[in-house]
Amino acid sequence: MLKKIQSFIIENQLLEYEKTVIVAISGGADSVALWFVLRELGYQCALAHCNFHLRGEESNRDEEFVRQLAKKHETPFYKIDFDTKKYAKEQGISIEMAARDLRYNWFYHLIVVLDAQAIAVAHHADDNIETILMNLMRGCGLKGLRGIPVKNEKVVRPLLCCSRKEIEQYLLFSKQNYVNDSTNKLNDHRRNKIRNQIIPLLEEINPVVRQVLYDASERYADAFTIYDEKIESIKAEVVSKETNGLKINIDKLKKQPAYKTVLFEILQPFGFRSLIVKKIAESLEKESGKQFYSETHCLLKDRDQLIVFKIQQEENDKLHYPISENTKTILTPISMQFGKKMRLSDFQLSKEKNCVQFDYDKLIFPLTLRKWCKGDVFHPFGLKGKKKKLSDFFIDNKLSLLEKKSCWLLLSGNEIVWIVGYQTDYRFRVTDKTKDILQIDLIDQ
């Protein structure tokens, strides 16, 4: 395996011997193996460990394990602590994305401080396969089928040529211990489901499917190099840049071979997913004025061109509107009527989306109206009390960005009571034990 990795490093010009390489080490099998391999190959290494404080005592165990390993082998050791959940909440992003941002920002800082040549991370061939499958399910286009890049600026991945099995065998042969992340066995994340369920199922159909996918990713990478050059030349012909976005000449676009694919490649960097791009392509022959949205941009069909521009966040997206216990009617930011009444024996639950009822005693006043934020969750009916991300709810219900931006949330404390006009939260439902009911009616909607 050492010879294989050394050849891979040389072929892809990943590392030199003269300068320090920082090894990102978690304490798990992959990163520990990466460090030992680079040491055996003669590279000057320093270790960098991030404690994200997401797994309780297990996070501290990992840090101590790496610290002692570095001490034993007299290797420079650097570590940092992150309040990952706080950062994710402040930035309105997922925990996974927050951890990624935090660690790579620190890695690049370390590269400057230590005058290091690169940061080596322990992605391997199995990680690459998982990424390809995830990208395929997202509708990523040809670019995503290349998988994880071998080198991305100062980040290098020397283990991409090795499988997880090879790594484990190397550690077993070297008699080197490592720690296990217990969350890797949980199937509550998409990547874990692919790793623990989907790939084993594919292996039942084709036992060598891992190698097939890895070989395919190499071919896709070569094909993309040619493909990307052609796409860029077409963009230069059909796209003109504007101050706040760009314009696409529809006539020139339609003269291109596979113009729908060209349109996807133009729009994908602006967050337009494949299904939206398909609808945009279908609208090229239709009337002007049609608008389409991604998370960050709007596309307007205007006569013989498509205009793409960035969406400006409205100021009221940041505002919170309190609703006191005695409120009967509000007109801002939306019009609503409120009424408290006793639950009688002949009570009938409303089935209208614009008329909802809640258990009054479960609510905490003042209630609050605000726009939705990334990371918001609620407890829908039918999931036995489990949480669901609002972003997933929006996707399931095929809400456009404009509809999402127009969506208001009613909150009790910090808990979502109602996705206004769409769905209520299971926890605040009216039951046989309910004494008083709060009824809310949307008006002029």
C-alpha positions in Angstrom: 0.0 0.0 0.0 2.9 2.3 0.7 4.2 2.0 -2.8 0.7 2.6 -4.2 0.3 5.8 -2.2 3.7 7.1 -3.0 3.1 6.6 -6.8 -0.3 8.3 -6.4 1.4 11.3 -4.6 4.0 11.6 -7.3 1.6 11.2 -10.2 -0.7 13.9 -8.9 2.1 16.1 -7.6 0.6 16.3 -4.1 3.5 16.7 -1.8 7.2 17.5 -1.5 9.8 16.4 1.0 11.3 19.8 1.9 8.3 21.4 3.7 5.9 20.3 6.5 2.6 18.8 5.7 -0.2 19.2 8.2 -2.2 16.0 8.7 -5.8 16.5 9.8 -6.3 13.8 12.4 -9.5 12.8 14.2 -8.1 9.7 15.8 -10.2 7.4 13.5 -8.7 4.7 11.3 -8.4 6.7 8.2 -6.6 9.8 9.6 -4.3 7.7 11.8 -3.4 5.5 8.8 -2.7 8.7 6.7 -0.3 10.0 9.3 1.6 6.7 9.7 1.8 6.3 5.9 3.2 9.7 5.4 5.7 9.2 8.2 6.9 5.9 6.8 7.3 7.6 3.4 9.6 10.2 4.9 7.4 13.3 4.9 7.6 16.0 7.7 4.3 15.9 9.5 2.5 18.0 12.0 -0.9 17.0 13.5 -4.0 19.1 13.6 -7.0 18.0 15.6 -10.5 19.7 15.9 -12.7 19.1 18.9 -16.2 20.0 17.7 -17.8 19.0 21.0 -20.7 17.2 19.3 -20.4 13.8 20.8 -20.0 14.5 24.6 -17.2 12.6 26.3 -16.4 10.7 23.1 -15.1 14.0 21.6 -12.7 14.5 24.5 -11.6 10.9 24.3 -10.6 11.4 20.7 -8.6 14.5 21.5 -6.7 12.8 24.3 -6.0 9.7 22.1 -4.5 11.9 19.4 -2.5 14.0 21.9 -0.9 10.9 23.5 -0.2 9.4 20.0 1.6 12.6 19.0 3.5 12.7 22.3 4.6 9.1 21.9 6.0 9.7 18.4 7.3 13.2 19.2 5.2 14.8 16.5 4.1 18.5 16.6 0.5 18.6 17.7 -2.1 21.4 17.3 -5.7 21.4 18.4 -8.6 23.7 18.6 -12.0 23.7 20.3 -15.2 24.7 18.5 -18.7 25.5 19.7 -20.1 24.0 16.5 -23.8 24.2 17.4 -23.6 27.9 18.3 -21.8 28.6 15.0 -24.3 26.7 13.0 -27.2 28.5 14.6 -25.5 31.9 14.1 -24.8 31.2 10.4 -28.1 29.5 9.7 -26.4 26.3 8.4 -26.4 22.6 9.2 -24.1 21.2 11.8 -22.2 19.3 9.1 -21.6 22.4 7.1 -20.6 24.4 10.2 -18.0 21.8 11.1 -16.6 21.8 7.6 -16.3 25.6 7.5 -14.7 25.8 11.0 -12.1 23.1 10.3 -11.0 24.3 6.9 -10.8 28.0 8.0 -8.5 26.8 10.8 -6.5 24.5 8.5 -5.7 27.4 6.2 -4.7 29.5 9.1 -2.3 26.8 10.3 -0.8 26.5 6.8 0.2 30.2 7.0 1.4 30.1 10.6 3.5 26.9 10.1 4.6 27.8 6.5 3.3 24.3 5.6 3.0 23.1 2.0 -0.5 21.6 2.4 -3.1 20.1 4.7 -3.6 16.3 4.1 -7.0 14.9 4.8 -7.9 11.2 4.9 -10.6 10.8 2.3 -10.3 7.4 0.7 -11.8 5.5 -2.3 -14.9 4.4 -0.4 -15.6 8.0 0.6 -15.3 8.9 -3.1 -17.9 6.3 -4.0 -20.3 7.6 -1.4 -19.8 11.1 -2.7 -20.5 10.1 -6.3 -23.7 8.4 -5.3 -24.8 11.4 -3.2 -24.1 13.7 -6.1 -25.9 11.5 -8.5 -29.0 11.6 -6.3 -28.8 15.4 -6.1 -28.8 15.7 -9.9 -25.3 17.2 -9.9 -24.4 16.8 -13.6 -21.2 15.4 -15.0 -19.0 17.5 -12.6 -20.3 15.8 -9.5 -19.6 12.3 -11.0 -15.9 13.0 -10.7 -16.2 12.6 -7.0 -13.8 14.1 -4.5 -10.9 16.0 -6.1 -7.4 14.7 -5.4 -6.2 18.2 -4.8 -8.1 21.4 -4.0 -5.8 24.4 -3.6 -3.8 23.5 -0.4 -5.9 20.4 0.5 -4.5 17.1 -0.6 -6.0 13.6 -0.4 -3.2 10.9 -0.6 -5.5 8.0 0.4 -8.0 8.4 -2.5 -6.3 5.5 -4.2 -7.0 3.1 -1.3 -10.1 1.4 0.0 -11.2 1.4 3.6 -10.4 -2.3 3.7 -6.8 -1.7 2.6 -6.5 1.0 5.3 -7.8 -1.3 8.0 -5.4 -4.1 6.9 -2.5 -1.7 7.0 -3.4 -0.7 10.6 -3.8 -4.3 11.6 -0.4 -5.2 10.1 1.2 -2.2 11.8 -0.5 -3.1 15.2 -1.7 0.5 15.5 -4.8 1.4 17.5 -7.4 4.0 16.6 -10.7 5.2 18.0 -14.2 4.6 16.5 -16.8 7.3 16.0 -20.1 5.7 17.3 -22.2 8.0 15.1 -20.9 6.3 11.9 -23.1 3.3 12.7 -26.3 5.5 12.9 -28.4 5.8 9.7 -29.8 9.3 10.5 -27.6 11.0 7.9 -27.7 10.5 4.1 -24.0 9.5 3.8 -24.3 6.9 6.6 -27.4 5.4 4.9 -25.4 5.1 1.6 -22.4 3.6 3.4 -24.3 1.2 5.7 -27.3 0.2 3.6 -27.2 1.2 -0.1 -23.6 0.1 -1.0 -23.9 -3.3 0.7 -27.1 -3.8 -1.3 -25.3 -2.9 -4.5 -22.6 -5.4 -3.6 -25.2 -8.1 -3.5 -25.9 -7.4 -7.1 -22.3 -6.8 -8.2 -19.6 -7.8 -5.6 -17.0 -5.5 -7.3 -19.3 -2.5 -7.5 -16.9 -0.4 -5.4 -14.1 -0.8 -7.9 -16.4 -0.3 -10.8 -17.6 3.1 -9.4 -14.1 4.2 -8.5 -12.8 3.4 -12.0 -15.7 5.2 -13.5 -15.0 8.3 -11.5 -11.5 8.4 -13.0 -12.9 8.2 -16.5 -15.5 10.9 -15.6 -12.7 13.2 -14.4 -10.9 12.9 -17.7 -14.1 13.3 -19.7 -15.0 16.4 -17.7 -11.8 18.1 -18.6 -12.7 18.0 -22.3 -16.4 18.7 -21.5 -15.6 21.7 -19.3 -13.5 23.4 -22.0 -16.3 23.1 -24.5 -18.9 24.4 -22.0 -16.7 27.5 -21.3 -16.4 28.3 -25.0 -20.2 28.1 -25.4 -20.7 30.3 -22.3 -18.5 32.9 -23.9 -20.8 32.9 -26.9 -24.3 32.9 -25.3 -23.8 34.6 -21.9 -23.1 38.3 -21.2 -22.3 39.4 -17.7 -24.2 42.2 -16.1 -23.6 44.3 -12.9 -26.0 42.3 -10.8 -26.0 39.0 -12.7 -26.0 37.7 -16.3 -28.0 37.5 -19.5 -28.4 34.4 -21.7 -29.3 34.9 -25.4 -32.0 32.3 -26.0 -31.6 32.2 -29.8 -27.8 31.5 -29.5 -28.4 29.0 -26.7 -30.9 27.0 -28.8 -28.4 26.7 -31.6 -26.1 24.7 -29.4 -26.0 20.9 -29.4 -27.6 19.6 -26.2 -28.6 23.1 -25.3 -30.6 21.9 -22.2 -27.4 20.5 -20.8 -25.6 23.7 -21.6 -28.3 25.6 -19.8 -27.9 23.4 -16.7 -24.1 24.1 -16.6 -24.7 27.8 -16.9 -27.3 27.9 -14.2 -26.1 25.3 -11.8 -23.5 27.6 -10.1 -26.4 29.9 -9.2 -28.2 27.1 -7.3 -30.7 26.1 -9.9 -31.5 22.4 -9.5 -32.0 20.1 -12.5 -35.8 20.0 -12.2 -36.0 23.8 -12.2 -33.6 24.0 -15.2 -35.9 21.5 -17.0 -38.9 23.8 -16.4 -36.8 26.8 -17.6 -35.9 25.0 -20.8 -39.6 24.2 -21.4 -40.5 27.9 -21.0 -38.2 29.1 -23.8 -40.9 28.9 -26.4 -43.5 30.5 -24.1 -44.5 34.1 -23.1 -42.2 36.5 -21.4 -42.4 37.3 -17.7 -42.0 33.8 -16.3 -39.8 33.7 -13.2 -37.9 30.9 -11.6 -36.0 30.8 -8.3 -33.1 29.1 -6.7 -32.1 29.7 -3.0 -30.1 32.8 -4.0 -31.1 33.9 -7.5 -34.1 34.7 -9.6 -34.3 33.9 -13.4 -36.6 36.0 -15.5 -37.6 35.2 -19.1 -37.7 38.5 -20.9 -38.4 38.2 -24.6 -35.3 36.8 -26.3 -33.2 36.4 -23.2 -33.0 34.9 -19.8 -31.9 37.3 -17.0 -30.3 35.9 -13.9 -29.9 38.2 -10.8 -29.3 37.8 -7.1 -32.2 38.0 -4.7 -32.0 40.8 -2.2 -33.1 39.7 1.2 -36.1 41.7 2.4 -35.6 43.5 5.7 -38.7 42.0 7.2 -37.1 38.5 6.9 -35.2 39.5 10.0 -38.1 40.8 12.1 -40.1 39.1 14.8 -43.7 40.1 15.4 -45.0 39.4 19.0 -48.7 38.4 19.5 -50.0 39.0 23.1 -52.5 36.7 24.8 -55.4 39.1 24.4 -54.8 39.9 20.7 -58.0 39.6 18.6 -56.7 40.7 15.2 -53.5 41.6 13.5 -52.9 43.2 10.1 -49.1 43.1 9.9 -47.2 41.3 8.6 -50.2 39.2 7.6 -53.9 39.4 8.5 -55.0 37.0 11.2 -57.9 36.7 13.7 -57.6 35.0 17.1 -60.3 33.5 19.3 -60.3 31.5 22.5 -63.1 29.1 23.2 -64.0 26.1 25.3 -63.8 22.6 23.8 -67.4 21.4 23.8 -68.5 17.8 23.3 -69.6 18.5 19.7 -66.4 20.1 18.7 -65.3 19.5 15.1 -61.7 20.1 14.1 -61.2 22.4 11.2 -59.9 20.9 8.0 -59.2 24.2 6.3 -55.5 25.3 5.9 -56.5 28.9 6.7 -58.3 28.0 9.9 -56.4 26.1 12.6 -57.0 25.2 16.2 -54.6 24.5 19.1 -54.6 23.4 22.7 -54.6 26.8 24.4 -52.8 25.5 27.6 -49.9 24.2 25.5 -49.1 27.7 24.2 -46.7 30.2 25.7 -47.5 33.8 25.2 -46.6 36.1 23.6 -46.7 34.0 20.4 -44.3 35.2 17.6 -44.5 35.5 13.9 -41.3 35.3 11.9 -39.9 34.1 8.6 -38.3 30.6 8.4 -34.6 30.1 8.9 -32.2 27.4 7.9 -32.1 24.8 10.6 -35.8 25.2 11.6 -37.6 22.0 12.5 -41.1 21.0 13.5 -43.0 17.9 14.5 -45.5 17.0 11.7 -48.4 14.6 12.1 -47.7 11.1 11.0 -44.1 10.9 12.2 -44.9 9.8 15.8 -43.4 12.9 17.3 -40.2 12.9 15.3 -38.7 16.1 14.0 -38.6 17.2 10.4 -36.6 20.0 8.8 -38.6 22.8 7.3 -36.3 22.7 4.3 -37.3 19.0 3.7 -41.0 19.9 4.2 -40.6 22.6 1.5 -39.0 20.2 -0.9 -41.6 17.5 -0.3 -44.4 20.0 -1.0 -42.5 21.5 -4.0 -42.6 25.0 -2.7 -40.7 27.5 -4.9 -38.2 29.9 -3.4 -40.7 32.7 -3.7 -43.3 30.7 -1.8 -40.7 29.8 0.9 -39.6 33.5 1.2 -43.3 34.4 1.6 -43.9 31.7 4.3 -44.4 32.8 7.9 -44.0 30.7 11.0 -46.1 31.0 14.2 -44.0 30.2 17.3 -44.7 29.4 20.9 -41.5 30.2 22.7 -38.9 28.8 20.4 -41.1 26.0 19.1 -42.9 26.2 15.7 -46.7 25.9 16.2 -47.8 26.5 12.6 -46.3 26.8 9.2 -48.8 29.5 8.3 -51.2 28.4 5.6 -49.6 24.9 5.3 -49.3 22.7 8.3 -49.6 22.7 12.1 -47.2 21.1 14.7 -48.3 17.8 16.2 -47.4 18.8 19.8 -49.9 21.6 20.0 -52.9 19.6 18.6 -56.3 19.5 20.2 -56.9 16.2 22.0 -59.7 14.7 24.2 -57.9 16.3 27.2 -58.0 19.8 25.7 -60.1 22.3 27.8 -59.6 25.5 25.9 -58.9 26.1 22.2 -57.1 28.9 20.4 -58.6 29.3 16.9 -56.7 31.3 14.3 -58.1 32.4 11.0 -56.2 33.8 8.1 -58.0 36.6 6.4 -57.5 38.2 3.0 -55.1 35.5 1.9 
